[in-house]
Amino acid sequence: MKVLMFGWEFPPFNTGGLGTACYGLTKGLSKQGINITFVIPTAPKPIKSDFVDMIIAFSTSFVNIKTVDSLLVPYISSEGYETMHKKRCMNSDKNFNRVYGQNLFEEVHRYARKAREIAENETFDLIHCHDWMTYLAGIEAKKVSKKPLVMHVHATEFDRTGDHPNQAVYDIERMGMHAADLIIAVSNFTKNKIVEHYGISSEKVFVVHNAVEFKSFPDTEEFKIKSQDKIVLFLGRITLQKGPDYFLDAAKKVLENEKNIKFIIAGSGDMEVDMIERAARLGIAQHVLFTGFLRGDDINRAYKMADLYVMPSVSEPFGITPLEAMRNGTPVIISKQSGVSEVIKNCLKVDFWDIDEMASKIIAVLKYNALHHCLKEHGLIEIKKISWNDSAKKCIDVYKKVLSSS
């Protein structure tokens, strides 16, 4: 089976969980014998032609990566796109302004036109698209190829904006979901939003939970902090969706009772400056460290340093980071408003808005060694059973269903 897949981030061109999920899923699919051409937009500077091919090898299998010269970058806003476009226009030749979209939505349409060109020249059985920036690409590929279309929803505009969606993004999401033959949602939490907000029949939506690659990391001195302080970690994009403000408010309450604790916020995002200022206003700045965006081994070092990982997301379609923390032997507290809460049991769960309960559970995990040990050891056992191969098999079931009905 051959799949033409469209995304907008894939390692090493990624800044968030979508890229991690796409990598894990495509690796699992390729191990099951699925042949994948994965198309992503990449910044124009290093690109010499319209389409550049790379091969990502997974031991006995591989995924063909095809990159499109585009200004689309992960998690970019309309304002961010226009700022980047203006800067690049100033530093480029006069043709730049005629090639790329003047705004984010023009560039999404341009990516869709490029997708159509690719679909005209590729051989495949079905199309698989990840999240809203690729939905128009999927629609164009379907039109020219007459192949079935699967949309994979990792997040909705309602998750990203706290139930105040950008109408233009919502319209593209709705169009894509209605054009799709079938839809994959990363959780029941997300499936319910699709049904409720987009007018989609529940029979059209299939849940395939995300997973994590299990790796054993050495417990060496390089992962330890020489300090008497306990470490509580937030790792993710510093945006409204991820709840960094609730994390800091809970930290304030914890520090009213326990002083020897450091709170680390690892990541970047549009609320980063606000959160630095918030920590100062709360009078806890000396207990809060902002690391900026982390990659690769630095992420695992952060988990290893931490005595506890907290994911206080306001609306989290899935959330891979708790699985990564558990893989590193770090206990986790997660919000009940997350898809991953459907999957894992050996953790503590809290409503994102209940900062009193969040603070109490943080103190409990740090103070009671038996609880900390139980969450760590049972979490490690549980995480070994959560595999991308299982997620891939469920995806293949969806593929077979859509092909049999087309």
C-alpha positions in Angstrom: 0.0 0.0 0.0 1.3 3.5 -0.9 0.3 6.6 1.0 0.8 10.2 0.0 1.0 12.1 3.3 0.9 15.9 3.8 2.2 17.5 7.0 3.7 20.8 8.1 6.4 19.6 10.4 8.6 16.5 10.6 12.0 16.0 12.4 14.3 17.8 12.0 11.9 20.5 10.7 9.7 20.6 13.8 9.1 22.6 16.9 6.3 20.7 18.6 4.4 17.5 19.3 2.9 17.1 15.8 6.3 16.5 14.3 7.1 13.9 17.0 3.8 12.2 16.3 4.2 12.2 12.5 7.7 10.7 13.0 6.5 7.9 15.3 3.5 7.1 13.2 5.3 6.9 9.9 8.0 4.8 11.4 5.3 2.4 12.7 3.5 2.4 9.4 6.7 1.7 7.4 7.5 -1.2 9.6 4.1 -2.6 8.7 5.0 -2.5 5.0 3.3 0.8 4.1 5.2 2.9 1.5 5.0 6.6 2.4 5.9 9.8 0.6 5.7 12.5 3.3 5.4 16.1 2.0 6.3 19.1 4.2 6.9 22.8 3.6 10.3 24.1 4.4 11.8 27.6 4.4 13.0 28.7 1.0 16.6 29.7 1.9 18.2 26.2 1.8 16.0 24.9 -1.0 17.5 24.9 -4.6 14.3 23.7 -6.5 10.6 23.3 -6.0 10.8 19.7 -4.6 13.7 18.2 -2.8 13.7 14.5 -1.8 15.2 13.0 1.3 15.1 9.5 2.7 14.5 8.8 6.4 15.7 5.3 7.1 14.1 3.2 9.8 16.5 0.1 9.8 14.7 -2.2 7.4 12.2 0.4 6.1 12.1 4.0 5.0 9.9 7.0 4.4 10.5 9.3 1.4 10.4 13.0 2.4 9.5 15.5 -0.2 10.0 19.1 0.8 8.1 22.1 -0.8 9.7 25.5 -1.0 7.3 27.5 1.2 7.1 30.1 4.0 4.8 27.9 6.1 6.4 27.1 9.5 5.0 25.2 12.5 2.5 27.0 14.7 2.8 30.3 12.9 0.1 32.9 13.4 -1.3 35.2 10.7 0.6 38.1 12.3 3.8 36.1 12.6 3.6 35.1 8.9 3.1 38.7 7.8 6.1 39.9 9.9 8.3 37.1 8.5 7.1 37.8 4.9 7.9 41.5 5.3 11.4 40.8 6.6 12.2 38.3 3.8 10.9 40.8 1.2 13.4 43.4 2.4 16.3 40.9 2.2 15.4 39.2 -1.1 15.1 40.1 -4.8 12.0 41.7 -6.3 10.6 38.3 -7.4 10.1 37.2 -3.8 6.9 39.1 -3.4 5.4 37.5 -6.5 6.2 33.9 -5.5 5.0 33.6 -1.9 1.6 34.3 -0.4 1.1 37.8 1.0 -0.6 36.4 4.1 -0.8 33.0 5.8 -3.9 31.9 4.0 -2.6 32.8 0.6 0.5 30.6 1.4 -1.8 27.7 2.6 -3.5 27.9 -0.8 -0.1 28.1 -2.6 1.0 24.9 -0.7 -2.3 23.3 -1.9 -1.4 24.1 -5.5 2.0 22.5 -5.0 0.3 19.5 -3.5 -1.7 19.1 -6.6 1.4 19.1 -8.8 3.0 16.4 -6.6 -0.2 14.3 -6.7 -0.2 14.5 -10.5 3.3 12.9 -10.6 3.2 10.4 -7.7 1.7 6.9 -7.6 -0.3 6.2 -4.4 -3.4 4.5 -3.1 -4.7 7.1 -0.7 -4.0 10.5 0.8 -3.4 11.2 4.5 -3.2 14.8 5.8 -2.2 16.1 9.2 -3.9 19.2 10.7 -5.4 22.3 9.1 -2.5 23.8 7.1 -2.6 20.6 4.9 -6.3 20.2 4.5 -6.6 22.2 1.3 -3.5 20.3 0.0 -5.4 17.1 0.6 -8.5 18.3 -1.2 -6.5 19.3 -4.2 -4.6 16.0 -4.3 -7.9 14.2 -4.1 -9.4 16.2 -6.9 -6.6 15.4 -9.3 -6.0 11.8 -8.3 -9.5 10.6 -7.4 -8.0 8.8 -4.5 -9.6 8.5 -1.0 -8.7 11.1 1.6 -8.0 10.6 5.3 -7.8 13.7 7.5 -5.8 13.3 10.8 -6.8 15.7 13.5 -4.1 16.4 16.1 -5.8 19.6 17.3 -8.7 21.8 16.4 -8.9 25.6 16.3 -11.0 25.4 19.5 -8.0 23.8 21.3 -5.5 26.3 20.1 -7.6 29.4 20.9 -9.5 28.6 24.1 -12.9 28.2 22.3 -12.4 31.5 20.4 -11.6 30.2 16.9 -10.2 32.2 14.0 -13.1 32.0 11.5 -10.8 31.5 8.4 -9.0 28.6 10.1 -12.2 27.0 11.3 -13.7 27.2 7.8 -10.6 25.4 6.3 -10.9 22.7 9.1 -14.6 22.2 8.5 -14.1 22.0 4.7 -11.3 19.5 5.1 -13.3 17.3 7.5 -16.3 17.3 5.2 -14.2 16.5 2.1 -12.4 13.6 3.9 -13.6 10.1 3.3 -12.7 9.2 6.9 -11.2 11.1 9.9 -8.6 10.0 12.4 -8.7 11.7 15.8 -5.9 11.4 18.4 -8.3 10.9 21.3 -12.0 10.6 22.2 -11.6 14.1 23.6 -10.8 15.3 20.1 -13.4 13.1 18.4 -16.1 14.7 20.6 -15.0 18.2 19.6 -15.1 17.2 15.9 -18.6 15.9 16.2 -19.8 18.8 18.3 -18.2 21.8 16.5 -17.8 20.6 12.9 -21.0 18.8 12.1 -19.3 15.4 11.5 -21.0 12.1 12.1 -19.3 10.1 14.8 -19.3 7.0 12.5 -16.9 8.9 10.3 -14.3 9.5 13.0 -11.9 6.8 14.3 -9.7 7.2 17.4 -6.0 6.4 17.1 -4.1 7.4 20.2 -0.5 8.6 20.0 2.3 6.7 21.5 6.0 7.0 22.3 9.2 5.1 21.4 10.5 3.4 24.5 14.1 4.1 25.2 16.2 3.4 28.2 18.4 6.3 29.2 21.4 6.0 31.5 21.0 7.4 35.0 24.3 9.1 35.1 25.6 12.2 36.8 25.2 14.4 33.7 21.4 14.3 34.3 21.6 15.5 37.9 21.4 18.9 39.5 23.8 19.6 42.3 21.2 21.2 44.6 19.0 20.4 47.6 16.1 21.8 45.7 13.4 19.6 44.1 12.7 20.3 40.4 9.2 20.6 38.9 9.1 20.8 35.1 6.8 22.3 32.5 7.9 21.4 29.0 6.0 22.6 25.9 4.9 25.6 23.9 4.3 28.6 26.1 0.8 29.3 24.8 -2.7 29.6 26.1 -3.5 26.0 25.1 -0.8 24.6 27.3 -1.7 26.4 30.6 1.6 27.9 31.7 -0.3 30.6 33.7 -2.0 27.9 35.8 1.4 26.2 36.3 2.8 29.4 37.7 -0.2 30.1 39.9 0.1 26.6 41.3 3.8 27.2 41.8 3.0 30.2 43.9 0.8 28.2 46.2 3.4 25.4 46.5 6.1 27.9 47.5 3.9 29.3 50.2 4.4 25.9 52.0 7.6 24.5 50.6 10.6 26.7 49.8 13.2 24.3 48.4 11.6 23.8 45.0 12.6 25.1 41.6 10.1 25.4 38.7 11.5 25.0 35.2 9.6 26.2 32.2 11.2 24.7 29.0 9.8 26.0 25.7 8.9 29.0 23.8 5.8 30.7 22.5 3.7 33.8 22.3 3.1 33.9 26.1 6.8 33.6 27.1 7.4 37.3 28.0 4.0 37.4 29.8 5.0 34.4 31.9 8.4 35.9 32.8 6.6 39.0 34.0 3.9 36.9 35.8 6.5 35.1 37.8 8.0 38.4 38.8 4.5 39.8 39.8 3.8 36.7 41.9 7.1 37.2 43.7 8.5 33.8 42.7 11.0 34.8 40.0 13.9 33.5 42.0 12.3 30.0 42.0 11.4 29.9 38.3 13.9 29.2 35.4 13.0 29.7 31.8 15.2 27.6 29.5 13.9 28.5 26.1 13.2 25.9 23.4 14.9 22.5 23.9 15.8 19.9 21.3 17.1 16.3 21.2 19.1 15.1 24.2 18.5 18.3 26.1 14.8 17.3 26.4 15.7 14.0 28.0 18.1 15.7 30.3 15.3 18.1 31.4 13.1 15.1 32.2 15.9 13.4 34.1 16.7 16.5 36.1 13.1 16.8 37.2 11.5 15.2 40.2 8.1 15.8 38.7 6.6 16.7 35.3 3.4 18.7 35.1 1.2 19.2 32.0 -1.6 21.7 33.0 -3.1 22.0 29.5 -6.3 23.8 29.0 -7.3 21.8 26.0 -4.9 19.0 25.0 -6.0 16.8 22.1 -3.5 14.2 23.2 -0.1 15.3 24.8 3.0 13.2 24.1 5.2 14.9 26.7 3.8 12.9 29.7 4.7 9.7 27.9 8.3 11.1 27.3 8.6 12.0 31.0 7.4 8.6 32.2 9.9 7.0 29.7 12.6 8.9 31.6 11.4 7.7 35.0 9.8 11.0 35.9 6.4 11.0 37.7 3.7 13.1 36.0 0.6 15.2 36.8 -1.6 15.8 33.9 -4.8 17.8 33.3 -8.0 15.9 32.9 -8.7 18.0 29.8 -6.3 15.9 27.7 -6.4 12.9 25.4 -3.5 11.3 27.1 -5.5 11.0 30.2 -7.5 8.3 28.3 -4.4 6.2 27.9 -2.3 6.3 31.1 -3.2 5.3 34.6 0.0 5.6 36.6 -0.1 9.4 37.0 -2.1 12.0 38.9 -4.9 13.9 37.2 -6.3 17.3 37.9 -8.5 19.9 36.3 -6.3 22.6 34.8 -8.1 25.4 36.5 -7.9 23.8 40.0 -4.6 25.3 41.1 -5.2 24.4 44.8 -5.5 20.7 43.9 -2.6 21.0 41.5 -0.4 22.5 44.2 -1.5 19.8 46.7 -0.6 17.0 44.3 2.8 18.6 43.5 3.6 18.8 47.2 2.5 15.2 47.8 4.7 13.7 45.0 7.7 15.7 46.2 7.2 15.1 49.9 6.1 11.4 50.0 8.8 9.1 48.7 6.5 6.1 48.5 4.2 8.0 46.1 7.0 9.3 44.0 8.6 5.8 43.8 5.2 4.2 42.9 4.5 6.6 40.1 8.0 6.3 38.7 8.2 2.5 38.7 4.7 1.7 37.6 4.9 4.5 35.0 8.0 2.8 33.5 6.2 -0.5 33.3 3.1 1.1 31.7 5.0 3.1 29.1 6.6 -0.1 27.7 3.1 -1.2 26.6 2.3 2.0 24.6 3.7 1.5 21.1 3.6 3.4 17.8 3.3 -0.1 16.1 -0.1 -0.5 17.7 -1.1 3.0 16.6 0.1 2.2 13.1 -2.0 -1.0 12.9 -5.1 1.0 13.9 -4.3 3.5 11.1 -3.9 0.6 8.6 -7.4 -0.6 9.7 -8.7 2.9 8.7 -6.8 2.7 5.4 -8.4 -0.7 4.6 -11.8 0.6 5.5 -11.5 3.7 3.3 -10.1 1.7 0.4 -12.8 -1.0 0.5 -15.5 1.6 0.3 -13.9 3.8 -2.4 
